[in-house]
Each structure stands twice: as C-alpha cells, then as structure tokens.
Amino acid sequence: MSAEQDRKFFDTFMLVLGSLVLITIAIFVLANSMAGRTQEVHVKEDPAYQQRNLERIRPVGQVAIAGADNSGLRDPGGPRPAAAAMPAASAQPARDLSPEDIYKGACTACHGAGIAGAPKTGDAEAWAPRVAQGMDTLYTHAIEGFQGQAGYMPPRGGHSNLTDQQVRDAVQYMVEQLPE
C-alpha cells in the first residue's frame, strides 16, 4: 500500500465517521424537540396541572355582602381551631352565645396568645393603657377595627356575624378577666 492509498482511505473513513456523528446529532436534536413539544402539550392538558394553575392565580380577596348568601366564599386561611365554637360567618347574626362563648370563638385566637399586638387576656399591664381610654373607645375599636402602633384589631374580631352588643359583651368579658 502506498501513502496515496492510505491517505484516500483515511479521508474516506473521516468523511463516513463525520457523517455518522452529524446524523446522530440531528436525530438527537429532532427527538429532543419532538419529545419536549409532546410532553409540554401533555402536561398542559393534564387536569391536575390546570387545577394547580387555577389555584395559583385565584384572587386573594373576596367580598362578603351583608344580606346576601356568602356561604360560597372560601376561608383562605382554612379552618381555625379557635373558630370551632363560633358558627360560620354569615350575614345572619350569631344568636344565643354567651360572652364567654364569643370570646372563645372570636377573641381567644389573638388575645389568648398575644398575636398581632393583641393584649393577652388577663395581662393587666398590657390592658392598662387601653382601659384608661375608656370602655367606649374599647367598644369602638372592637366593633370598627383599629390599626395602632402595637398591632391590628380586625372589625368584630374578624367575625362579621356578631352584633354590636355581642362584641361589647365580649370586650366586657375580657376586661373582667383582668386581676384587681
């Protein structure tokens, strides 16, 4: 064999080898793009994927309208352990509840642990500046809500179904729990 034949064989071999590599890469790219498109379509059509997207983009807030049926509104925080004693919030007032029941269902969640700046029930030092403002101010803040430097009091403790008198009774109950 001469150098000329070796050179021709080597060139042909490199051409065939290069062609096979290019064909392999082309097949890989084609398969990858087809699988990606097919998988993407399959995933987007999947009901579980669509449900997750709907959950993700659902509006954060909802509006409860007095006098309307608000039972279809969802509670974004889910069930709360302290809310078990309270009836579900609705446009109808909660009836036949003692001040202690109202406190346990609506107030103890924050005032029991001092959440969001709420003075703990029975903590005379925390309640002193509030009580010094007068009971009418306490009632107003509990009924209408209040944003202070120490925290936030939602209107009616977040239970729109409580009457003004029930809120007053619950506030009075908490004040009565203060040590003399």
Order of alpha helices (4+ residues) and beta strands (2+ residues): alpha-alpha-alpha-alpha-alpha-alpha-beta-beta-alpha
